């Protein structure tokens, strides 16, 4: 274990993630500043008039202290905690002990709020205290050493979330329970997670953010900027706010003045507040821009839109248009238009996107990295669309989030990060990981991703349970990284409606062999048993938290595996029972939040399962995880919690992994190389080379057209599997895998002497 004193004297790298764990205990060694003595309420004072965001943080802090000590924190002229609101440009803060007092100094007002809530974390209050029902343990003493100091500066300037595809989860819960208070609770969570921007929900089932009285004022009071998604220019929600009967077609070619007037209305409404404007134009809801067909028309039309929008911002919002935060998002077809010669002003942030399944499609080159507006990332932790939705559980592997977001940061995408979530409660861990990286990119490394998960579990459920269940939750991410629960039907959506009813295929045949299916069900059973055992150690006040964050996702994904791979019909009923409990726990607080069948897709139906295919057997095979290499030509990076292996290896261009193995027989075989299905984010290729001994190297490309059939298979499998015919003699051999381009990540490989056999899961001995 790291020395506590070491942690407390570090000023930057460890930051709040470590502090929250180690200072949750008393920090009594050398402590001489007591901020709770077991008797008197925690006291604070604010220098000057508290900004609205600090007032909101104080309200939360007061309640947090009541949970921890039994007494609300109180304002006092002789307080032990002093809060200083700075006037800087970033959201950083410093917490230190000076002259017997704890001083929270914000670089700006938001920073002061973050610093104050950092004290809540140090007292043992999780950011998920309300959203996750994670009630903190009581304390009879809170103290800090007299040399305590920690300073934080955010790695990414704007850090936030996009509530999207909310139809079957947070929208229904909000309608049944919260109403206008939904955004207030969201903003509280965001303040605790140090997020400062939101793209509000924009489906037609949700009211437009600006149409609800008080929403904007509430956001302002929390220091939350409002932005909008890739298809909502200048803070307009087209689904809720564009009335075709009154305004005509949402067509900039035929109805330009009406559209400009529509945008100007919002600019005038928000003048004087801090906002982040999306520029450009797409269809009303995630469709292509209307009125343009040819590539030339698309380019010219979009260029006119951007030029006009800049003039509108200058006229109605701020004359200093170059200082107004603006973002252009080359998402889907807009990327092609951008690359055809679109001129985007240098002060505008370019926001790059993943392929909806977590793999970044493009990153800025050296020239684009010099842009004044910088770069951003729009990243999916849930998705509605082809080849298949994943809107039930959040199972994106932490190692993938780390790999892609660290690559984005290294390419100077440090202006704006937005995570797409259908529900923050369901996405809790992945979302916090994403925002932790946005706050401090150095807090997590490729080898400590699993430790980050373990610390998170300890924060929610205590050290004993957290450490004990961490291996089980790691296995949860491994199994769902092989196949997400939503993908267990081997089905697809948005297919040809002439061939498929509703454009959706139905479950037929799995690609798992009988042995693989049996092993998968057994693996799930083991982690179910583990989390059930430790559920008995969870105190009553944390039972709902444990159920939501551990028991429900583990048991639900296990039940989906059994439902689709076995003939036991009980598992459908189990999923319904689990979901009913989720929606009734804590006296119905979460009524309607969890749906066991988002979009009512065929995979969720009660009477469906897949048939296990017959695979040819016989013939030996040799298999390795990528991390089991014998040597490499230069250092490489093993990424924890990524891939079927959970230890995928990132290869720099030109680097080679070398494996030594014994062939038991002589003959023809097939070499199967399993790679992480990354995208060629530099617009180039994605090639690697395989070679056996001194034989002729074979070059393989992972590059696949977006939405091609092979790309679909890759993202559903979370692996790109390539096959190369080889011939071996009996005895010793060497396999060489060399990266010919950047962003090559090796997961597993296999030599199989049965060329007809198909393996969905490579059998690692």
Protein Blocks (a to p, Z undefined) as FASTA:
>chain_A
ZZfklmmmpcklnmmmlmmmmmmpnolgopabdfbgolaccddddehjddfklmmmmmmm
mmmmmmmnopacdddfkbfbdcdddfbfbfcdcdddeehiacdddfblmlmmmmmmmmmm
mnopafklmmnopacdddfbdcddfkbccddddfbfbdcdddehklmmmmmmmmmmnmmm
lmmmmmmmmmmnopabdcddfbfkbccfklpghklmmmmmnopacdddfklgghiafklm
mcfklnopadfklmmmmmmmmmmmmmmmmgoiacdddedjddfbopacehiabfmlmmmm
mmmmmmmmmmmmmmmmomclmlpccddddehjlmmmmmnopacdfklccddddehnopaf
bdcdfklmmpmnlpaddddfbdcddfbdcfkbccbdfklmmmmmmmmmmnopakbccddd
fbfklmmmmmmmmmmmmmmmmlpcfklmmmmmmmmmmmmnojklmmmmmmmmmmmmmmmm
mocfklmnopaehiafklpghhiacdfbdcbdfklmmmmmmmmmmmmmmmmmmmmmpcfk
lmmmmmmmmmmmmmmmmmmmmmmmmccfklmmmmmmmmmmmmmgghhllgokaccbghii
aklpmkbccddddddeehidddddfklcfbdfbdcdddehiajkopaccddehiacdddd
ddfbgcdddddddddfdddfkopacdddddehjbccddddfbdcehiaklmmmmmnopac
ddddddddedddddddddfbghiacfbdcddfblkbccfbdcdZZ
